[in-house]
C-alpha cells in the first residue's frame, strides 16, 4: 500500500477546517484507544502497544502541525486557532498522564513478551506516566493539571510576544556607512530622509556586523535586545515558578533535576558542572581573543574599554578582514540564496544517498515556501517544506518543525525548515546556519521509518539532538564542496585559497563564542534553578561570570531569549551536542567528506535509527567506542 503525505488545504478558507478537524480527529482517536485499553479485554503486550502507537502517531502529527502553523501561518486567525488546538492537545496529554486505570494497563504488561525495542517503548511509557504524576494524590494531580495548562498558555504568550514585537529604528542614511551596497539599495530613505532598520534578522545581523557608526550599532543592538520587554518579564517569572512547583510536586528538588532526568546529562547539578568545565576550557583563549578585539576597537576610539553586544560582531569582522584577509562583503557575493539552496540539496542528496523532487503542485501556506518529495532509490520516503524568508507574524529565529511523524507503513515523515534569510546574497554564517538546520530536517526524514511513533525522527535525548546538525556544518566549510554552488554573478566559483583563509579566520573568536554560549546556558540553567526576583541583575551577573561581552545598559536580553520557553534549563545541550558532533566528525576523512562507506554507515547507524536506542549507544555503534571530549578539546584549542 502506498503511503501518502498529508493533504494540505488547497484554498485559504480551508485552513480553518484542516487545523480544527485534524486536531479533533487525533484527540478523538486517542480517547477511543484509551477506552479500548481499559475495557477489560485481555490483550498481549504487543497488542496493547500497537493500539497505543495508533494514538501516538495521530497525536504527534496533530501536535506537529498545530505547533508549526501557530508560528508560520500568514493569517493571524489561523495562528490563533493553531495555538488553541495545541493547548487542547497538551491538556489531553496531561489528563491522560494522570489516568491511573490506563497506567495500570501498562504496569501489568510483561516486558519478557516483547522484543528489545518494544520493551524500551514500554519503559518509556511507564516513565512518562510517573513523570506526569500518575502516582500522586488527587489534589496533587489536579494542581499538576492546572500547572500544565497555565504553562502552555504562558509559554505561547512568551513566544508570541517575541514573534510579534518587530521594532523599527529610523537612521540617517550616512549611519549605514560600511554596509554592503545591495543592503543599502534595498532600504531607501523614506520621505523624511530616514532609513528604517527593523529587528528582523536580515536587517539587524548585517548592521551589527558592517556598520561603522558605533552609536548606530549600539542603538540597533539595544532595540534588538529589548524585544518583548517589558511584557515577557512577568511571564518569565510565572513560567519559572510554575516549573519549579511542578518539579517539587513530582518529588524533584528543582526544575533542572526534573528536566535533566531524561537527558544524557542525567542530573541538574551535572548541568552546572558541565557549564563551568567548558567555561574553564575556553577561558584563556577567549580572554586573548577579547584583548585582540579591544585593541582593534581602540584604533577607532582610544577610549573604548570593553567589547559590548553592539561591538563584538563588527570588530570580529574587522579583525578577520585586516589580519586574515577575509572580507565578509566579498565572501557574500559567492552566496546567492537560490544557488545556496540548490547546493544544499545537491550536497545532502549525495551524502545521504537521497534525492529531492520539487513539487510545485502541492498546496503551501505562503507563496515563497517550497516543497520537495524526498526519494531514496526512486521511492518517496518523506516530504519537506522550506520556509526560509521573513514575513509579518512569522517565527523570528531558525528551526526545524515536524509536520507529520513518520511511522513505518502508515505515515510518511514530513518536516519544515523555518528560517529568516535574505532573498539575495547571504553571509557565509547564514549558509552554515542553513546547513545546520537542514541537518535536523534530514534527520527527521531519514529517522522517520520507525515502527513506534515515539522513536520516530529526531526523537533522541534532547542533548544529542543538535549533534548531527552541528556535524553537517562541516560540509559548508569544505572548499571542493563550496565550489559546486558558491559562484559570483560572473559564474566564477569561490577560490580555494579564500575558503582556506575563511577557515583560518573562523578559528579566531572560537573560544570567545564558546564563552558567550556558556553565558546563554548559564542563564537558562540558573534562572530555572534560582528564580531570582530581578532577572536583569541576575543575567548581568551571569554575563560577568561567563561571557566576555559587556551587555549594553537598559537592555533585557532574557525577554527575547525564546529558548527559555522551549529548552527550559537545557540550553547547555547545544554545547553538549557539539562535544559529540566533533567526535562523530572524527570518523570522516577531511579530504573526502563524501566517502560512501563512512557516510552510509553514519546515515544508517545514527540518523536512520531515530530514537530507537539511547544516543550514547548509537554513537558507540558508529565510532566503535564511547564518545569522548578529546576531539572537542582539540577543536577548542585549535589543534583539530
Steps between C-alpha positions, in 0.01 A plus 500: 500500500633845404522739791400854407616826661261733679258678268539868588210736423463614141328830582547766772153431641576132551782555749261543791339165423837326456633619838177455691395159364854363493558572867152390609526176303832415668356574844192288432713210380721521808195507728365193324829315540509584870147364543589180314807440712296533821201291386619183673579307182802274539770611259861404449768753581558556130132559434486761775803681362368488143174664608695760693720561195192572287405782734856629535547527124192715459564714806862564405404612154218723623731652760761555228283684253317710762836608648636579154207703374477692827845634409492541123152534352448846345143532634478607867170311540668173395793563732254558785300187414822297485599627843158405634523148359853464637358587841227237463751231403725593791205492741400156373853365543511636854166340587603171342825504696293505822278208398579229755281241336687546175833493679408169664445347157863567413636422845344154474677413174782247499808647329630147432225462238651786299799545276769742616361807323143439616623442856683832476177666389316353799772629731461850354121494527515401867761768564277761333207405722719532809638838388145617438407426863276198453605371843416825683183565700190656347573852620856489370392368160238774478764764571737343246223528242457868580876554473520327165213697352630831630858423392380439146317833490788693653754336270292579193461862605873528573582372149228708336634817657844432351354413161272802479724769650679623188659832591619766258777753538524792257852601408666756279633354172861579596461274805490204257860567399690172475202286406487310167361702212218252431392535866493879466322488163228277647431753777452843338427801718137587556343840434645631826850410381547218755558129450298239690700219663293229669580228751449229237820302444567610138505861625672468835775241446672675205465836671675382816771339289581771245375841617789730590291733716540368854217711636264361234616143564431543870155642426417202276639256756290661774178470306580139408570409862188672625249304295206373705596723791336570740214260420711186529656577838188421699428200279850364556463531877175308483640233267801438724278479809260258331784273393656503845167411661443220249840351576444523877158333479659216304768449761797680343715764667488736203383536142853428366497168688164411346609623158835318497368161608407403143812647338848361455634729772280336766482755783452872550829536688681348204374788283674755719816289511502470120452875448788579735723236337450641151539857628836410651617325183420813297623754754857573396427494129187710537674770703782521247247539218315771693826688543555484123150640439555773758832608346333524160207700641741743663647581160163658422443651844781485761247546778327165439564276802263208436347299218124538513214311338501775236875462434605139489363397158637817339850473639519126445423574135769770486761271658420228247517750216820672607698218661376202300414666168138387510244764412148372570360746247717342232420149623124556487506570125552126450192403700187588309204349680366302202839343434551418866165327529568293188848415627367395839266250336774370272749457785263327742358286223843374407607453860196303613411317179171682446352744248243778505215559258347846515121505519349817358158333503485457879304757705705718735418761763703780336609569143873491572492160672650222287411131526701189411438129510800313642587188300726204571555251221215669316252446784352790695603479865377840616417858414663828603396866488749788500362824647817708495415872482354743756144627490265666743381278786754226430739327741813716528779247550606187308363154580367176360135420575333161458198498273428126509658224710616205294382150586600204287232397253241755609631856508779682316727732697460865400686798635545871449806720518410845633765772463532873431762536228534778242378430148822617335856462624564312822776525757703182525388472864144480369602223261642307794176556691300370205709181488462463876122531501466278195683236700197482732270471202688212336525327841122524533450347155767228507406404856129500418456139392447362850253245631431711809400867466672575830840428342441663162728763353684738734376311805827452685601656829483878469870549571587284198252658258737775382799272436409380147417856397818643644701237318332581166634857531839361397371443148444877470871561562657259249655682203423231243139478616453877508636538147207295369247769591681808635535712186494874441292695249760425229480127561839479671520245782628600840881463501646220712754736656218730613324207666826407672532856633135492607566188706804653662309820572211301645739353754539849640228562757424134555570501872336843529181361340508193724508725804198688360314172459583410858344826610178404322519153653555647847201732457285205397619286791536751783174689441316168531705391798497824699195695371646840593271792575693727264567331164703794368740494793536122485564494125754782532684311774502184291640701210780618727577141603468322167498739205778717364250743349370794702120537466382847410322681785123509502465179298310188598643210300303235688162640392568393140700187584245266345694190606393565858152387397590207277828376650428574865820458700661311214673753276825324599391230254648692207850470642450147631390400149803677352730285710339194340487659153874554496549138603266376225685711245826335594381187316496690169806570285523881463640446151201290392183603679291307248662165574212263428586240762524746791206714389273199450599351834432833670161530327394149592652481850412847630236677292283212382469359850313806628448460874477122496811471720665724756718763335816381677445153353445637149822699522693200633365285218626751244837582657569153636558653846328733748509871415767719659603865542827448313395624156316797652804591708722496191249714312471754780876530535545537125683168460224332297 
